[in-house]
Amino acid sequence: MNLPNKLTVSRLLLTTVLVVVMMSRSAINDTLALVVFVVASLTDLIDGRIARSRKLITNFGILMDPLADKVLTCAAFIALVERGQMYPNTEVKVAAWMAIVIVTRELAITGLRLLAASQNVVLAAERYGKHKTISQMTAIISLLVLDAYGAWPSFLQMVFRPWAAWFTWLALWLAVLLTVTSGVVYLWRNRALYLKDC
């Protein structure tokens, strides 16, 4: 297994750590969840760059890299919905319908990729999908910062307090909008794969 693929697998392992940490809130756990998610997100950036620069692009990576992104982001959004129920004073909550929209989109695209693979076609990630992933990760990081910064040193609280809530709200809604838009575009562009079987 080459280095980019190892980083992809590590993202799946970090997802497990993230969910475990997020299920029990404390000053340490809130910050640890943020750190784990940021590290996992960075592996997505790094593995793609290494794969392209060293010409290590494989079918495993083409299929598993976006799948690992989906597992990470979906798990984080679902855990954030649970957090919102467990801790009602959370400033910005992820509504259950938002998580449902996000998970449904990811399952639909994964299903399309499996259909393509059954026809010996490999569908790589597209530009809209990459923007969607960035927006989702930004929203999750913002939500985790919002949960964590209250326990940070006072000067950091002063930095984040004026903008954290409204930026997080905006990032969350943008992520939902791009998730829906990118899913519709991807399904439309690859409609020939499933329409011929209807």
Buried (B, 14 or more C-beta within 10 A) or exposed (E): EBEBBEBBBBBBEBBEBBBEBBEEBEEEBBBBBBEBBBBBBEBBEEBBEBBEEEEBBBEBBBBBBBBBBBBBBBBBBBBBBBBBEEEEEBEBBBEBEBBEBBBBBBEBBBEBBEBBBEEEEEBEBBEBBBBBBBBBBBBBBBBBBBBBBBEBEEEBEEEBEEEBBEBBBBBBEBBBEBBBBBBEBBBEEBEEBEEEEE
